[in-house]
Amino acid sequence: MFLTPRFLELALISFALLTGASALAGRPGGVDAAAVWGVSLASGTFSALHELVGPAIGSTRALQVDPGSLLAACVRLTAPLVAALLWERVLTAARREHEARSLVQVRRDHRLIAVAQAALRSANCPRTALLAADPPLVCAMPAADSSVRTPPPYG
């Protein structure tokens, strides 16, 4: 029936996904972020005008300015803008999560990498020997690779 609302909804979703992808890649949203707000405003405006336009009398339509229609128009105008604001807040949080890491996070990541590398080095130990040994068998670890840096101790 009305293709404009569907077109605007698809455009809004597309712009929001493009902006989200830009934010996660560390790029600014730019035109796509502005388009989310523009499309939200247009959608709300069309929706509010739909509430204010009265029924057809003959070949003309008049605006309804009764309190119920005004309230409904305000709600219809505000709802897409509030949704865009909430989307912006989520996007801001996602950007902050993907910003530069702190020194504590970098140290934690180095420790995790060191543990993973130690696990890979211990993979040289035959699994059947580990399972068959009555007391747990400890395989000899190969010498540490000089290119692997160990993380600094806590403190």
FIDRENNU-876736 format. One record per residue (C-alpha): residue in one letter; x, y, z. Coordinates in steps of 0.05 Angstrom, whole numbers, plus 32768, in hexadecimal, padded with zeros to 4 digits. Each point is the difference from the previous one (the first is absolute). Layout:
N
aXYZ/...
END
This chain:
155
m800080008000/f803180358017/l80477FF17FE8/t8020803D8020/p80017FE58048/r801D7FBD7FE9/f803480237FD6/l8014802D803A/e80057FC58030/l802D7FD97FD0/a802B803E7FF5/l8004800B804C/i80167FB8800D/s803480037FC8/f801E80418019/a80017FE68047/l80247FC07FEB/l803280277FD6/t800F80308039/g80077FC68032/a80327FDE7FD2/s802780407FF9/a8002800A804B/l80197FB9800C/a803580097FCB/g801880408023/r7FE780307FCA/p7FD1803A800C/g7FB77FF77FED/g7FFE803F7FD6/v7FC780047FCE/d7FE17FBF8016/a7FF980178049/a7FE180427FE9/a7FD27FDA7FD2/v7FE67FD6803A/w7FEA80408023/g7FE4801E7FC0/v7FD87FC37FED/s7FE67FFA8048/l7FE980487FFE/a7FDF7FF77FBC/s7FDE7FC18017/g7FE68021803F/t7FE9803D7FDA/f7FD97FD87FCD/s7FE17FD68037/a7FED803E8028/l7FE180227FC3/h7FD77FC17FF4/e7FE2800A8045/l7FF180497FF4/v7FDE7FF97FBC/g7FB67FF78009/p7FD07FD67FD6/a7FEF80167FBA/i7FC2802B7FFB/g7FF080057FB7/s8042800A7FDD/t802480258038/r80227FEB8040/a8009802C803D/l80317FFE803A/q7FE67FE68042/v8019802A803A/d7FD97FDF8038/p80297FEC803E/g7FFD7FB57FF1/s801C80097FBA/l8036802F8018/l80167FCF8036/a80007FC77FCE/a8029802A7FCF/c803380118035/v80077FB78014/r80087FEB7FB7/l803480377FF5/t80277FF0803F/a80027FB47FFC/p80307FFA7FC5/l802D8036801D/v80047FDC8043/a80107FC07FDB/a803880247FDB/l801A801C8042/l80027FBA801F/w80227FE57FC2/e803480388006/r800D7FEE8049/v800B7FB67FEE/l802E80157FC7/t8028802C802F/a80087FC68031/a80177FD37FC7/r803380347FEA/r801C80058046/e80077FB48004/h802B80007FC1/e802C803B8013/a80487FFA8013/r800D7FCF8038/s801D80138043/l80437FE68019/v7FDD7FCF802F/q7FDA7FE27FC5/v803F7FFB7FD6/r80247FDC8039/r7FC57FD1800A/d80017FF07FB6/h804B7FF28002/r7FF57FD0803A/l7FC97FDC7FDA/i802D7FFA7FC3/a80397FE4802B/v7FD17FCB801E/a7FE87FED7FBA/q80477FFA7FE7/a80137FD5803B/a7FC47FD37FF2/l80167FFA7FB7/r80477FEE8016/s7FE57FCB802E/a7FD97FE27FC6/n80427FDF7FEC/c7FF67FD0803A/p7FDD7FC07FE9/r7FB97FFE8018/t80017FB4800B/a803A80078030/l7FD980338028/l7FC37FD38004/a80257FBF800E/a802D80188038/d7FEC7FEA8046/p801B803E8022/p7FF4803B7FD3/l803980057FCE/v801F80437FF5/c801F80087FBB/a803E80287FF8/m7FF280447FE4/p802B80177FC6/a802C803C800B/a7FDC80427FFC/d800380237FBD/s802B803E8006/s7FD080277FD3/v7FC77FF68033/r7FFF80368035/t7FE57FEE8043/p7FD18032801F/p8019802A803A/p7FEB7FEA8046/y7FC680218024/g800E80408023/
END
